[in-house]
Amino acid sequence: MAYKFAILPPVKEYLRSLTGLSRQAHIRVFANLHASLGNVSDAYRNNPDTRTSAGSSRFVFSLLLRDTDGDGQMHEFRFIVNDAAAE
C-alpha cells in the first residue's frame, strides 16, 4: 500500500539550500523520498529499531546517494518521519 506524505516547509527549504549538491542530486533526493517513503513497508515502519524511542510515532529513514553530476561523493540524509496518521 502506498502512503501519502508531506515534507514540511522548513525541511524543503533546508534541502533546497544545500549548496554542495548538484541540481540533479537535489532532484534525486526528492524523487527518492517520494518513491521510498511512499512505499515503505509496514515491517520497516513497525520495527522498534527504526523508532526514535519505544512507542514513538516517529521513525528514522536514511537516504544515501552519490552525486554523480556534482562532487562525485556519497551523501547521507537522515529524516525523522512522523507516521501517526498511517496507523
PATI-230698 format. One record per residue (C-alpha): y, z, x. Coordinates in steps of 0.02 Angstrom, whole numbers, padded with zeros to 5 digits, always signed. Layout:
<rs>
YZX
...
</rs>
This chain:
<rs>
+00000+00000+00000
+00169-00048+00071
+00309+00080+00071
+00494+00051+00048
+00607+00148+00163
+00789+00160+00210
+00865+00177+00382
+01010+00299+00372
+01180+00225+00418
+01202+00336+00574
+01033+00276+00638
+01078+00094+00607
+01243+00119+00697
+01157+00201+00845
+01027+00063+00860
+01160-00073+00847
+01266+00013+00979
+01131+00011+01113
+01210-00097+01246
+01057-00102+01359
+00959-00211+01238
+00971-00398+01212
+01010-00466+01040
+00829-00520+01020
+00768-00344+01063
+00885-00271+00931
+00812-00390+00803
+00634-00345+00856
+00671-00158+00839
+00725-00180+00657
+00586-00305+00619
+00453-00191+00693
+00520-00041+00599
+00508-00134+00434
+00336-00206+00471
+00261-00047+00544
+00338+00089+00437
+00319-00011+00279
+00132-00018+00311
+00099+00149+00396
-00070+00217+00343
-00092+00374+00241
-00209+00435+00378
-00066+00424+00505
+00061+00499+00384
-00055+00643+00341
-00112+00678+00520
-00048+00852+00568
-00024+00792+00747
+00112+00671+00692
+00207+00801+00589
+00360+00886+00661
+00287+01053+00605
+00149+01116+00491
+00185+01074+00309
+00337+00969+00354
+00385+00813+00255
+00434+00731+00420
+00327+00639+00545
+00362+00560+00715
+00349+00372+00733
+00362+00290+00904
+00401+00109+00941
+00376+00034+01113
+00440-00139+01157
+00480-00244+01309
+00650-00328+01310
+00587-00496+01372
+00756-00577+01334
+00856-00443+01424
+00814-00323+01564
+00625-00351+01552
+00598-00163+01539
+00495-00064+01415
+00598+00037+01291
+00530+00179+01186
+00608+00231+01021
+00558+00387+00926
+00601+00407+00745
+00586+00559+00633
+00534+00495+00463
+00550+00595+00303
+00412+00538+00186
+00434+00667+00049
+00462+00529-00079
+00298+00444-00030
+00191+00590-00085
</rs>
